[in-house]
């Protein structure tokens, strides 16, 4: 299968290992991965903060790039960005009275997947041949859990990783408090939510906290580092791409 990588802004600017690991993993499974050069921000931040008019050009650019990629499907190591593509892009286009763009956006969205969705639902694989000898707990991010409804797909994948001990995260479905600009506009509330999440992560006894969104891992990891906790945050893609001790 030919797969287009939607890297996302956060991976491009701050956490490239998630995107690189996605490519390594999919190529190891025998698929061709392309990186469409014209991709930019999907516009989620603009949309979530009410700048719908300004987001329209970003939606159009996204559609142009991935519609013309020549690939069967699009994958992103981010439930948040895939959620925006599926649930916001067509809406933005219709708000701009551009029905043609909305229809094109829906077509692109229909073949855009978060990584665990692509692996389990499209490629039909749960054992990706990974080896990661660490105690790991999984945080289900809000967008992947509530918008995309990926369910236990990431857990199915983690359970098949050799050497990995999967430990339960208490109240796992509770938000970590990031929420994009929510963490900036509502800093006190965000910090309180983060404190609860960090307490649960530390109490799990895990060495590593993983998730499908670098944004949430950035929030959780930043808090853990300020506490001088030895618990690390690692993107799901990096664990699944791992085949040796890191």
Secondary structure by P-SEA (a helix, b strand, c coil): cbbbbccccccccccaaaaaaaaaaaaaabbbbbbcccccccaaaaaaacccccaaaaaaaaaaaaaaccccccccccaaaaaaacccaaaaaaaaccaaaaaaaaaaaaacccccccccccccccccccccccbbbbbbcccccccccccaaaaaaaaacccbbbbbbcccccccccccccccccaaaaaaaaaaaaaaaaaacccbbbcccaaaaaaaaaaaaaacccbbbbcaaaaaaccccc
